């Protein structure tokens, strides 16, 4: 988090990197190592899956929740856990449509019997 904040401030040229690292208590070499590190395989896979999930959510008119999205990904040949689908959908700000329950009226509390 600190390195990301430093990167944002450095892009805006508000403060020098050395000053921000000193104030936040991190080393400059650590910041530059973080900045120059390539993205991990997991981050690349998450980005690819996020694009697939966003496309499927739009194509299915915003209806699918985690269970249906997990089934949709499985039908596309993407075998991932439901927890990962939940995390990616939460990151994207997507959620399934909740429909109103059909049937009888809500039940009364037991004390009114």
C-alpha angles and dihedrals in degrees: 000000000000092000092050090051091049090050091051093049092044090053090052090047092228095136138002119265091239092054094047093048091050093049094047094044099241131122122254090226089055091052093049091046089052092046095049096043112112119239115270125246089248092055091049091048091048091052091050093047091046090057091049092047093048091049093048092046091054093043091052091050096249094294106117121094125194096289095050092041090052089052091047091052090048090053088052090053097255108132108196133142122264089239091059091048089051092050094049093046090050090050090051092046093241126143136166122260113262113217125205114261114253127213134049126006119273114286121255120240115271092246092071096060 
